[in-house]
Amino acid sequence: MVVKKSMTVEEFSEFSGCSVWTVRKKCKKGELPAMKAGKRWKVLAQEYVDRQLAKE
């Protein structure tokens, strides 16, 4: 699976099937690997996928 290294909240929402609101909430709580770039969140999508694969 090829995944972009980082995604906007909107891109990750579409990728994961979660709502934009849920993705933002998980970023703020630290439940997703993410960083804040100015006022916007960037989800570290590759790190998320790696973590999910490690759980299996």
Buried (B, 14 or more C-beta within 10 A) or exposed (E): EEBEEBBBBEBBBEBBEBEEEBBBEBBEEEEBBBEEEEEEBBBBBBBBBEEEEEEE
